[in-house]
Amino acid sequence: MPELLRCTGSINTRELRFSRAMIFAIEEINNSTELLPGIKLGYQIYDSCASVPVAVHVAFQLSNSLDPVFYTGDNCSQSSMVMAVVGESGSTPSISISRIIGPFNIPQVSHFATCACMSDKQQYPSFFRTIPSDQFQADALAKLVKHFGWTWIGAVRSDSDYGNNGMASFLDAAHREGICVEYSESFYRTHPRSRIQRVADVIRRSTAMVVVAFVALGDIRILLEELSLVPSPPRQWIGSEAWVTDTKLLRFSFCAGAIGFGIERSVIPGLRDFLLDLSPSKVAASPMLTEFWEDAFNCRLGKSAAEDERLCDGTEDIKTLQSPYTDTSQLRITNMVYKAVYAIAHAIHKAVCQERNSTTHCDKFTRIESKEVLTKLKKVNFSRNGYDVSFDANGDPVARYELVNWQKSESGSITLVTVGHYDASLPIGQKFKVNRNITWVDGGTQVPVSVCTDICPPGTRKVLQKGKPICCYDCILCPEGEISNATDSPDCFPCPKEFWPNAERDICLPKPVEFLSYNEVLGITLATFSVGGACLAIITAAVFYRHRTSPIVRANNSELSFLLLFSLTLCFLCSLTFIGAPSEWSCMLRHTAFGITFVLCMSCVLGKTTVVLMAFKATLPGSNVMKWFGPPQQRITVVSFTFIQVLICTIWLVLSPPFPMKNLTIYKERIILECALGSAVGFWAVIGYIGLLAVFCFVLAVLARKLPDNFNEAKLITFSMLIFCAVWITFIPAYLSSPGKFTVAVEIFAILASSFGLILCIFAPKCFIILMKPEKNTKKHLMNKD
């Protein structure tokens, strides 16, 4: 191995296994009778030391064609022609190499450079890879995080092309999935320790339980070592394929439960035997193997050693060595190296070999250009050991990953366990599958919670916190009349008009329908007074009928008294039509019955008042006024006044009658079942006509109140009209301001109060004399002649 620049640090045994796997694949191809028969591939391996300057130096040497590539025995059939390059492991060195060799059309096939940026064929026209692009991994990681309900995460990345581009792809995918990032920190292995400490402190102080690490292997080791110095709260690590499958990191026990996507584990027949077949002569012939051997067994190869070192004595057995070099149980990236070599070999095969009579003939003297190999490489499609190899238009393979989990065994050691798969070639919804139980941080079996804000329960909505990401929000109770029936609902939506939310505001329930019913105290009380008033009117009529020949009954037209008592009975009973569920007939009946019966009542009172007034006028000499106010005229007056009200009610019912309706505006949470007036003009015309008659009665009664008589009925009518007018004047504002069923109650109360006022003021004094003071029930007493 040419020594371009001296590397510092210890040898990476994992990378050594990669290089040995490449040699193994080349030797398999050189010994194959089907692939490139008669042609042997040569190779040269360079150690880039994970350094961009060294990788660039190598790239310039390759493009200058300083090294032979094809070997046939000891004589090279073609020299100074580089057909292809395998590598590099890192994205940044691979980018540097590709920019140099790309213009020369030298194909580069990487086994571990995953930066999505290298899928751009405008910038990297000769770049291929057997490992999927980070774009696929970023999408898979975002779906993984979303799958487990983590919306509040931390992110760390390598400050390199791999980490920066990979994290950018992941953050973009996470944003589409509605995932928020509390912090996103970058670092590199060569940064000062203070920078690494700052990143570690951010992880320790953060509130995010989940940490997504898009970090190269060499960088994550340094970060985990720093975190191990000062214990941090438990963190659920989500790893990229660069480190999550590396067994050397399993010693960090605080990362137990980590999950991430790794390249599919594979089997390469014969590789383990090849890796262990290291004779002393092979080791001594290679400076790379010599360094590995001396480091692994802590001895010196050769004839001399320093005082504090021992010489290797030949008893060292590589088969007993526990090292990433000898561990073939997790062949993932190694298989990518293996496939890269075979992909190049198949491309060369297509360029120099032909099928003749079912036999493959290859001309080892055919001079081919690297550009031809590049063209053939785009079309390779084969299978090796059951693993398909092909490239899309961007030079990327089909993305397939295993979901691996760091699980603690019964012995306490951490092992890698495959718990699921991701296949980008499958339809949406079938790409990601978890088929085994996952062990989480601290060995838990419950999925850890990592959210900025706990989920908002049904009945609330999310309100973003000012200056915070969209995942940080407050849970606000839905406004009146609105619900949310899902967790983390961004909005509440109103219930239909006839529905109202329950107390939790997560379901719409039918609004209770409210009306003045016979089943409630108010309805029962009003109904009792209504029936009681009707009974009182009937009893009064019975008393009057029993004493119908007495002077006090006959004093002021007993016929009008009986008609007045009849109308008062109807007034009391009509209030019953206001109680109960409104219907089409009850709505029309209640207002018309009330209007007509009250006009009948007022007509009777007006007739009695007129009779009293005219009776005293008739006592004047020469007056014959009573012939115009006799019983026939009184009947005609009552009928006429009543007929006018009947006419008003008829017009009202014909043009725009009252009707039942559901009032949804007075109360938000319940429905008021009431009678709509239909025509407000009709209703107030009925009320106004009653009021007009009442005022007319009141004026006449006041005029007749001082007429000489021991029992002047005009005084009683005056008091009754005062009560009647006071009740109905008070009724108007009370009616207009009372809500719901109380509007009906106010109307019933006005009917009952005015009816009781009439019956008590007009008939109670007469009944008192009839029943309690019969000695005053004489004509002389009434005429004040004692």
C-alpha positions in Angstrom: 0.0 0.0 0.0 1.7 3.3 -1.1 2.2 5.6 1.8 0.8 9.0 0.6 0.5 10.7 3.9 1.1 9.2 7.3 -2.2 8.5 9.1 -2.5 9.1 12.8 -4.5 7.1 15.4 -5.4 3.4 15.5 -6.5 1.3 12.5 -10.3 1.0 11.9 -10.8 -2.8 11.9 -14.2 -2.4 10.3 -12.7 -0.6 7.3 -10.1 -3.2 7.2 -12.8 -5.8 6.8 -14.3 -3.8 3.9 -11.0 -3.8 2.1 -10.5 -7.5 2.6 -14.0 -8.1 1.4 -13.1 -6.3 -1.8 -10.1 -8.5 -2.3 -12.2 -11.6 -1.6 -14.7 -10.5 -4.3 -12.0 -9.8 -6.8 -10.4 -13.2 -6.2 -13.8 -14.9 -6.6 -14.2 -13.1 -9.9 -10.7 -13.9 -11.1 -11.4 -17.6 -10.3 -14.9 -17.5 -12.0 -15.5 -19.3 -15.3 -18.7 -17.3 -16.0 -17.8 -13.8 -15.1 -14.8 -12.4 -17.1 -13.3 -15.8 -17.9 -9.7 -15.5 -18.8 -9.4 -12.0 -17.4 -8.0 -11.2 -14.1 -8.8 -7.9 -12.3 -6.1 -6.1 -10.5 -6.5 -3.6 -7.7 -4.8 -1.1 -5.5 -6.0 -0.2 -2.1 -5.3 3.3 -0.6 -6.0 4.3 3.0 -7.6 7.8 2.9 -7.3 8.0 6.7 -10.9 9.5 6.7 -9.2 12.6 5.4 -10.4 14.7 2.5 -6.9 15.9 1.5 -5.6 12.3 1.3 -8.7 11.2 -0.7 -8.1 14.1 -3.1 -4.4 13.2 -3.5 -5.4 9.6 -4.3 -8.0 10.8 -6.8 -5.4 12.8 -8.7 -3.1 9.8 -8.8 -5.8 7.6 -10.2 -6.9 10.2 -12.9 -3.2 10.5 -13.9 -3.2 6.7 -14.5 -0.1 6.0 -12.5 -1.1 2.5 -11.5 -1.7 -0.7 -13.3 -5.2 -2.1 -13.0 -5.4 -5.3 -15.0 -3.1 -8.2 -14.2 -2.7 -11.5 -16.1 0.0 -13.3 -14.2 3.1 -11.3 -14.0 2.5 -9.4 -17.2 -0.1 -6.6 -17.5 -2.1 -6.8 -20.6 -3.2 -3.2 -20.0 -1.6 -0.7 -17.7 -2.1 2.9 -16.7 -5.8 2.7 -17.2 -8.2 2.9 -14.3 -11.5 1.4 -15.2 -13.4 2.1 -11.9 -13.1 3.1 -8.3 -14.7 1.5 -5.3 -15.2 3.9 -2.4 -15.1 6.0 -0.4 -16.8 5.2 2.9 -17.6 8.8 3.8 -19.7 11.1 1.8 -17.4 14.1 1.9 -14.3 12.2 0.6 -16.5 10.6 -2.0 -17.7 14.0 -3.2 -14.2 15.2 -3.5 -13.1 12.1 -5.4 -16.1 12.2 -7.7 -15.5 15.9 -8.6 -12.0 15.0 -9.7 -12.5 11.7 -11.6 -16.0 12.6 -12.9 -14.8 14.7 -15.8 -12.6 11.8 -16.9 -15.7 9.5 -17.0 -14.2 7.1 -14.5 -17.1 5.4 -12.7 -17.1 5.5 -8.9 -19.1 3.0 -6.9 -19.4 3.7 -3.2 -20.4 1.2 -0.6 -21.1 3.7 2.2 -21.4 7.3 0.9 -25.1 8.0 1.5 -25.4 11.7 1.0 -28.5 12.5 -1.0 -26.7 15.3 -2.8 -24.8 12.7 -4.8 -27.9 11.6 -6.6 -27.6 14.8 -8.7 -26.2 13.5 -12.0 -25.5 17.0 -13.2 -22.8 17.3 -10.5 -21.8 13.7 -10.1 -22.4 12.0 -13.5 -20.1 9.0 -12.8 -21.1 8.3 -9.3 -22.9 5.1 -8.3 -23.5 3.4 -5.0 -24.8 0.1 -3.7 -26.1 1.6 -0.5 -29.4 3.6 -0.6 -29.4 7.4 -0.6 -29.9 9.2 2.7 -33.1 10.7 1.1 -34.7 7.3 1.6 -33.3 6.9 5.0 -34.5 10.4 6.0 -38.0 9.6 4.9 -37.9 6.3 6.7 -36.7 7.9 9.9 -39.4 10.6 9.7 -42.1 7.9 9.3 -40.5 5.9 12.2 -40.7 8.9 14.5 -44.3 9.6 13.4 -45.3 6.0 13.8 -44.5 6.0 17.5 -46.2 9.4 18.1 -43.0 11.4 18.8 -43.7 15.0 17.8 -41.0 16.7 19.9 -37.4 15.6 19.2 -33.8 16.7 19.3 -31.4 16.3 16.4 -27.6 16.0 16.2 -25.6 15.6 13.1 -22.1 15.4 11.9 -20.8 18.7 10.6 -20.0 17.1 7.2 -21.7 16.5 3.9 -23.1 13.2 5.3 -24.6 14.8 8.4 -25.7 18.2 7.1 -27.4 16.9 3.9 -28.9 13.9 5.7 -30.3 16.0 8.5 -31.6 18.5 6.1 -33.5 15.7 4.3 -34.8 14.4 7.6 -35.9 17.8 8.9 -37.8 18.4 5.6 -39.5 15.0 5.9 -40.2 15.5 9.6 -41.8 18.9 8.9 -44.1 17.2 6.4 -45.1 14.7 9.1 -45.8 17.4 11.6 -42.8 16.7 13.8 -41.1 19.6 15.7 -37.4 19.8 16.5 -36.4 21.4 19.8 -32.7 21.7 18.8 -30.5 20.8 15.9 -26.8 20.6 16.8 -23.8 19.8 14.6 -20.2 18.8 15.5 -17.2 17.0 14.0 -14.6 14.8 15.5 -11.9 17.3 15.0 -13.7 20.1 16.7 -12.4 21.2 20.1 -13.8 19.4 23.1 -15.7 22.5 24.3 -17.9 22.2 21.2 -18.6 18.5 21.9 -19.3 19.4 25.6 -21.8 22.1 24.5 -23.7 19.6 22.3 -23.8 17.1 25.2 -25.1 19.8 27.5 -27.9 20.6 25.1 -28.9 17.0 25.0 -28.9 16.8 28.8 -30.9 20.0 29.3 -33.5 19.4 26.6 -37.1 18.4 27.2 -37.2 16.2 24.1 -37.0 12.5 25.1 -36.1 11.4 21.6 -32.7 12.2 19.9 -32.3 11.6 16.2 -28.6 11.3 15.4 -27.5 11.6 11.8 -23.9 11.1 12.7 -20.9 9.3 11.2 -19.4 6.5 13.2 -16.2 8.3 14.2 -18.2 11.3 15.4 -20.9 9.5 17.4 -18.3 7.6 19.4 -16.8 10.9 20.6 -20.2 12.3 21.6 -21.2 9.2 23.4 -18.0 9.1 25.4 -18.6 12.7 26.4 -22.2 11.9 27.5 -21.0 8.9 29.5 -18.9 11.2 31.7 -21.9 13.0 33.2 -25.1 10.9 33.4 -28.0 12.5 31.5 -31.7 11.9 31.8 -32.8 8.8 29.8 -32.9 9.5 26.1 -34.4 7.4 23.3 -31.8 7.3 20.6 -32.8 7.1 16.9 -29.7 6.3 14.8 -28.7 6.5 11.2 -27.3 3.5 9.4 -23.7 4.9 9.8 -23.5 3.9 13.4 -26.6 2.2 14.7 -25.4 -1.3 13.5 -21.8 -0.9 14.7 -21.2 -3.5 17.4 -18.3 -1.5 18.9 -20.8 1.1 20.2 -22.8 -1.5 22.1 -20.6 -0.8 25.2 -22.5 2.4 25.8 -25.2 0.9 28.0 -27.1 4.2 28.4 -28.0 3.9 24.7 -29.9 0.6 25.3 -33.2 0.7 23.5 -31.8 2.7 20.6 -33.5 2.0 17.2 -32.6 2.9 13.7 -32.4 1.7 10.1 -29.5 -0.4 9.0 -28.6 -2.0 5.8 -30.0 -5.5 5.5 -27.9 -8.2 7.1 -26.5 -10.6 4.6 -24.4 -13.7 4.2 -21.3 -14.0 2.0 -20.3 -17.6 1.7 -16.6 -18.2 2.3 -15.8 -14.7 3.5 -15.2 -15.6 7.1 -12.7 -18.3 6.2 -11.0 -15.8 3.9 -10.8 -13.2 6.7 -9.3 -15.6 9.1 -6.8 -17.0 6.6 -3.9 -14.7 7.6 -0.6 -16.5 7.5 2.5 -14.8 8.9 3.8 -14.2 5.4 0.6 -12.5 4.3 0.5 -10.3 7.4 4.2 -9.3 7.1 3.7 -8.5 3.4 1.1 -5.9 4.1 1.8 -2.8 6.3 -1.9 -2.6 6.8 -2.3 -6.1 8.1 0.9 -5.8 10.1 -0.5 -2.8 12.0 -3.8 -4.6 12.6 -2.0 -7.7 13.9 0.3 -5.8 16.2 -2.6 -3.7 17.6 -4.9 -6.7 18.0 -2.4 -9.0 19.9 -0.3 -6.2 21.5 3.0 -7.5 20.1 5.6 -6.6 17.5 6.2 -8.5 14.3 9.8 -8.7 13.4 13.2 -9.5 15.0 13.3 -6.7 17.6 10.9 -4.8 19.9 11.1 -2.0 22.4 11.7 -2.8 26.1 8.1 -2.4 27.0 6.9 -4.5 24.0 6.9 -8.2 23.3 7.6 -10.0 20.1 4.9 -11.9 18.4 5.8 -15.6 19.0 3.5 -17.3 16.5 1.0 -18.5 19.1 -1.4 -15.7 18.3 -4.7 -17.2 17.0 -6.9 -14.8 15.0 -9.8 -17.2 15.4 -10.0 -16.4 19.1 -9.9 -12.7 18.4 -13.0 -10.7 19.3 -12.9 -7.8 16.8 -15.1 -6.1 14.2 -12.7 -7.5 11.6 -13.6 -11.1 12.6 -17.3 -10.5 13.4 -19.3 -11.7 10.3 -22.6 -12.0 12.2 -23.6 -8.5 11.1 -22.5 -8.3 7.4 -24.3 -5.2 6.2 -21.9 -2.6 4.7 -19.5 -5.4 3.9 -22.1 -6.8 1.4 -22.3 -3.3 -0.2 -18.5 -3.5 -0.9 -19.0 -7.0 -2.3 -21.8 -5.9 -4.6 -19.9 -2.8 -5.7 -17.0 -5.0 -6.9 -19.4 -7.4 -8.7 -21.2 -4.5 -10.3 -18.0 -3.2 -11.9 -17.0 -6.7 -13.0 -20.4 -7.1 -14.7 -20.0 -3.8 -16.5 -16.5 -4.8 -17.7 -17.9 -8.2 -18.7 -20.5 -6.5 -20.9 -17.8 -4.4 -22.5 -15.2 -7.1 -23.4 -17.2 -10.4 -23.5 -19.6 -11.9 -26.0 -21.8 -14.9 -26.0 -20.9 -17.4 -28.7 -22.7 -20.8 -29.0 -23.7 -20.6 -25.3 -20.1 -20.0 -24.4 -18.7 -16.7 -23.1 -15.6 -15.4 -24.8 -13.7 -12.5 -23.4 -10.9 -10.7 -25.3 -8.4 -9.6 -22.7 -6.6 -7.5 -25.3 -9.6 -5.4 -26.2 -8.9 -1.9 -25.3 -11.8 -0.3 -23.6 -12.3 3.2 -22.1 -13.6 3.9 -18.7 -16.5 5.8 -20.4 -17.6 2.5 -21.9 -17.5 0.9 -18.4 -19.6 3.8 -17.1 -22.2 3.3 -19.8 -22.5 -0.4 -19.1 -22.6 0.2 -15.3 -25.8 2.1 -15.7 -27.5 -1.0 -17.2 -26.2 -3.8 -14.9 -28.9 -5.9 -13.4 -27.9 -9.2 -11.7 -28.3 -11.2 -8.5 -25.5 -12.4 -6.3 -26.1 -14.7 -3.3 -29.8 -13.8 -3.5 -29.2 -10.0 -3.4 -30.3 -8.0 -6.4 -28.0 -5.3 -7.9 -29.2 -2.5 -10.1 -29.1 1.2 -10.4 -31.8 3.8 -11.1 -31.3 6.9 -13.2 -29.6 8.6 -10.3 -27.2 5.7 -9.7 -29.0 4.6 -6.6 -30.1 1.1 -5.7 -33.5 0.1 -4.4 -33.8 1.3 -0.8 -34.3 -1.6 1.7 -33.5 -1.3 5.4 -33.8 -3.4 8.5 -35.1 -1.7 11.7 -32.6 -2.7 14.4 -33.0 -2.4 18.1 -30.4 -2.4 20.9 -31.8 -4.9 23.3 -30.3 -6.1 26.6 -29.9 -9.8 26.9 -30.4 -11.8 30.1 -26.7 -11.6 30.7 -26.9 -7.8 30.6 -25.0 -7.3 27.3 -26.5 -5.4 24.5 -27.2 -7.1 21.2 -28.6 -6.0 17.8 -32.0 -7.4 17.1 -33.9 -6.9 13.8 -37.5 -5.8 14.7 -38.8 -4.6 11.4 -38.2 -3.7 7.7 -38.5 -0.8 5.3 -38.8 -1.3 1.6 -39.1 1.9 -0.5 -40.2 -0.2 -3.6 -43.5 -1.2 -1.9 -46.7 0.8 -2.2 -47.4 3.6 0.3 -48.7 2.2 3.6 -46.8 -1.1 3.1 -43.2 0.2 3.1 -42.8 0.2 6.9 -43.4 -2.9 9.0 -42.6 -3.7 12.7 -42.8 -7.4 13.3 -41.2 -7.9 16.7 -41.5 -6.3 20.2 -39.1 -3.4 20.7 -37.2 -2.8 23.9 -37.1 0.9 24.7 -34.9 3.1 26.8 -34.1 1.7 30.2 -35.4 -1.7 29.1 -39.0 -0.5 29.1 -41.7 -2.2 27.0 -43.9 0.9 26.8 -43.3 3.4 24.0 -41.7 6.5 25.5 -43.5 9.8 25.2 -41.8 12.7 23.6 -44.1 15.6 23.0 -43.8 19.3 23.7 -47.4 19.4 25.0 -49.5 16.5 26.1 -52.3 15.6 23.7 -55.4 17.8 23.9 -58.4 15.6 24.9 -61.7 15.7 23.0 -63.6 18.8 23.9 -60.6 21.1 23.5 -58.6 22.6 20.7 -54.9 23.4 20.1 -53.8 27.0 20.4 -50.2 27.6 19.4 -47.9 29.1 22.0 -46.4 32.4 20.8 -42.8 32.0 19.5 -42.9 28.2 19.9 -43.0 25.5 17.2 -46.3 24.2 16.1 -46.0 21.2 18.4 -46.1 23.4 21.5 -49.6 24.6 22.2 -52.1 25.1 24.9 -55.3 23.1 25.2 -58.3 25.5 25.2 -61.8 24.4 26.0 -64.1 24.6 23.0 -66.4 27.7 23.0 -70.1 27.4 23.8 -72.0 25.5 21.2 -68.9 23.8 19.7 -67.2 20.5 20.1 -64.1 18.5 19.1 -64.4 14.7 19.1 -60.8 13.9 18.4 -57.5 14.3 20.3 -55.2 17.2 19.3 -58.0 18.8 17.3 -56.9 22.1 15.7 -60.4 23.4 15.6 -63.8 23.0 17.2 -66.8 22.8 15.1 -70.4 24.0 15.9 -73.2 21.6 16.7 -76.3 21.6 14.4 -78.9 24.1 15.4 -81.0 21.7 17.4 -78.1 20.2 19.2 -75.9 21.3 22.1 -72.6 20.0 23.4 -72.4 17.9 26.6 -70.4 19.1 29.6 -67.2 17.6 28.2 -67.9 19.3 24.8 -66.9 16.2 22.8 -70.4 15.2 21.5 -73.5 17.0 20.3 -76.7 16.0 22.1 -80.2 17.0 21.1 -81.2 20.2 22.9 -84.0 19.7 25.6 -87.3 21.1 24.4 -88.8 23.5 26.9 -92.4 24.8 27.2 -94.8 25.5 30.0 -96.1 22.1 30.9 -98.5 20.6 33.4 -95.6 18.6 34.9 -93.8 21.5 36.4 -94.6 23.6 39.5 -95.3 26.8 37.6 -97.7 25.1 35.2 -99.5 23.3 38.0 -99.8 26.5 40.0 -101.2 28.5 37.1 -103.6 25.6 36.1 -104.8 25.4 39.7 -105.5 29.1 39.9 -107.2 28.9 36.5 -109.5 26.1 37.5 -110.0 27.7 40.9 -111.1 31.0 39.3 -113.5 29.2 37.0 -115.0 27.3 40.0 -115.3 30.6 41.9 -117.2 32.2 38.9 -119.5 29.2 38.8 -120.1 29.3 42.5 -120.8 33.0 42.3 -123.3 32.3 39.5 -124.9 29.6 41.6 -125.3 32.0 44.5 -126.8 34.7 42.3 -129.1 32.2 40.7 -130.2 31.0 44.1 -131.0 34.6 45.1 -132.0 35.8 41.7 -135.2 37.5 43.0 -133.3 39.4 45.7 -133.0 43.2 45.3 -129.2 43.2 45.1 -129.2 40.7 42.2 -131.9 42.5 40.4 -130.5 46.0 41.1 -128.4 46.2 37.9 -129.5 43.9 35.2 -129.1 40.4 36.5 -128.9 39.1 32.9 -125.6 41.1 32.3 -124.4 39.8 35.7 -124.9 36.1 34.6 -123.3 36.8 31.2 -120.4 38.5 32.9 -119.9 35.5 35.2 -120.1 33.2 32.2 -117.4 35.2 30.3 -115.2 35.3 33.4 -115.5 31.5 33.6 -114.3 31.3 30.0 -111.5 33.8 30.8 -110.2 31.6 33.6 -110.5 28.5 31.5 -108.9 30.0 28.3 -105.6 30.3 30.3 -105.4 26.5 30.2 -104.9 26.6 26.5 -101.6 28.4 27.1 -100.2 25.4 29.1 -98.8 22.3 27.4 -96.9 21.7 24.2 -98.0 24.2 21.5 -99.8 22.7 18.5 -101.3 24.3 15.4 -104.8 24.3 16.9 -103.8 25.3 20.4 -101.8 28.3 19.1 -104.8 29.6 17.2 -107.2 28.8 20.0 -105.3 30.4 22.9 -105.1 33.9 21.5 -108.5 34.1 19.8 -110.3 32.5 22.8 -108.5 35.0 25.2 -109.3 38.0 23.0 -113.0 37.1 22.4 -113.8 36.1 26.0 -112.2 39.3 27.4 -114.0 41.5 25.0 -117.2 39.7 26.0 -116.3 40.4 29.6 -115.5 44.1 28.9 -118.7 44.4 26.9 -120.7 43.2 29.9 -118.9 45.5 32.3 -119.4 48.4 29.9 -123.1 47.6 29.7 -123.4 47.5 33.4 -121.6 50.8 33.8 -123.7 52.5 31.2 -126.9 51.2 32.9 -125.8 52.7 36.2 -125.0 56.0 34.6 -128.1 56.2 32.6 -130.3 55.0 35.5 -129.5 58.1 37.4 -129.9 60.3 34.3 -133.4 58.8 33.9 -134.5 60.1 37.3 -134.3 63.6 36.1 -137.6 65.3 35.1 -138.5 64.9 31.5 -135.8 62.2 30.8 -136.7 59.2 28.8 -133.2 58.0 28.2 -133.8 54.5 29.7 -135.8 53.6 26.7 -132.6 53.7 24.7 -130.7 51.6 27.3 -133.1 48.8 28.1 -132.2 45.1 28.1 -132.5 44.7 24.3 -130.1 47.6 23.7 -127.7 46.2 26.3 -127.7 42.8 24.5 -127.1 44.5 21.1 -124.2 46.4 22.6 -122.6 43.3 24.0 -123.0 41.4 20.8 -121.8 44.3 18.7 -118.6 44.9 20.7 -117.9 41.1 20.8 -118.5 40.8 17.1 -115.9 43.4 16.3 -113.3 41.3 18.2 -114.5 38.1 16.4 -114.0 40.0 13.1 -110.5 41.0 14.1 -109.6 37.5 15.2 -111.0 36.0 12.0 -108.9 38.3 9.8 -105.9 37.5 11.9 -106.4 33.7 11.5 -107.1 34.0 7.8 -104.2 36.2 6.9 -101.4 35.1 9.2 -102.5 32.8 12.1 -100.3 31.9 15.1 -98.3 28.7 14.6 -96.0 26.5 16.8 -92.3 27.2 16.4 -89.0 26.2 17.9 -87.2 29.2 19.3 -83.5 28.7 19.0 -82.4 32.2 19.8 -83.4 33.0 23.3 -81.4 30.2 24.9 -78.3 28.6 23.3 -78.5 25.4 25.2 -82.2 24.6 24.9 -85.2 24.9 22.5 -88.2 26.9 23.5 -91.3 25.5 22.0 -93.7 28.4 21.6 -96.5 29.9 19.6 -95.3 32.5 17.1 -97.8 35.3 16.7 -97.9 35.0 12.9 -98.9 38.6 12.6 -97.8 41.0 15.4 -100.3 43.5 14.1 -103.2 41.0 14.7 -102.0 40.2 18.2 -101.7 43.9 19.3 -105.0 44.7 17.5 -106.7 42.2 19.8 -104.9 43.5 22.9 -105.5 47.1 21.9 -109.2 46.6 21.4 -109.5 45.0 24.8 -107.6 47.9 26.2 -109.8 50.4 24.5 -112.9 48.9 26.0 -111.3 48.8 29.4 -110.4 52.5 29.3 -113.9 53.4 28.1 -115.4 51.4 31.0 -113.0 53.0 33.4 -113.9 56.5 32.3 -117.7 55.8 32.6 -117.2 54.2 36.0 -115.3 57.2 37.3 -118.1 59.5 36.1 -120.7 57.4 37.9 -118.8 56.7 41.1 -120.3 59.6 43.1 -123.9 59.1 42.2 -126.2 58.8 45.2 -127.0 55.2 46.2 -126.3 53.0 49.2 -124.9 50.4 46.8 -123.5 52.2 43.8 -122.1 49.5 41.5 -120.1 52.1 39.6 -117.6 52.3 42.5 -117.0 48.6 42.3 -116.5 48.7 38.6 -114.0 51.6 39.0 -111.9 49.5 41.4 -112.1 46.5 39.1 -111.1 48.6 36.1 -108.2 50.2 38.0 -106.9 46.7 38.7 -107.6 45.5 35.1 -105.8 48.5 33.6 -102.9 48.3 36.0 -102.4 44.6 35.2 -102.4 45.0 31.4 -100.3 48.1 31.4 -97.7 46.2 33.4 -98.2 43.2 31.1 -96.8 44.9 28.0 -93.1 45.4 29.2 -93.2 42.2 31.2 -94.4 40.3 28.1 -91.8 41.8 25.8 -88.9 41.2 28.3 -89.8 37.7 29.5 -87.8 34.9 27.9 -89.1 31.5 26.7 -91.9 29.9 28.6 -92.1 32.8 31.0 -93.6 34.9 28.3 -96.5 32.4 28.3 -96.6 32.5 32.2 -96.8 36.3 32.1 -99.7 36.2 29.7 -101.5 33.7 31.9 -100.8 35.7 35.0 -102.3 38.8 33.4 -105.4 36.9 32.4 -105.9 35.4 35.9 -105.0 38.6 37.7 -107.4 40.8 35.7 -110.2 38.1 35.9 -109.8 37.8 39.7 -109.8 41.6 39.9 -113.2 41.7 38.1 -114.8 38.9 40.0 -113.6 40.0 43.4 -114.3 43.7 43.0 -117.7 43.4 41.3 -119.2 40.3 42.8 -117.5 39.7 46.2 -119.3 42.7 48.0 -122.7 41.5 46.6 -122.1 37.9 47.7 -121.0 39.2 51.1 -124.3 41.0 51.6 -126.3 38.1 50.2 -124.7 35.5 52.4 -123.5 37.4 55.5 -125.8 40.5 55.6 -129.2 39.5 54.3 -130.8 42.4 56.3 -129.1 44.8 53.9 -130.5 42.9 50.9 -133.6 45.2 50.7 -134.8 47.8 48.3 -135.0 50.4 51.0 -131.4 49.9 52.0 -130.2 49.9 48.4 -132.2 53.2 47.7 -130.8 54.7 51.0 -134.3 55.5 52.3 -133.9 54.3 55.9 
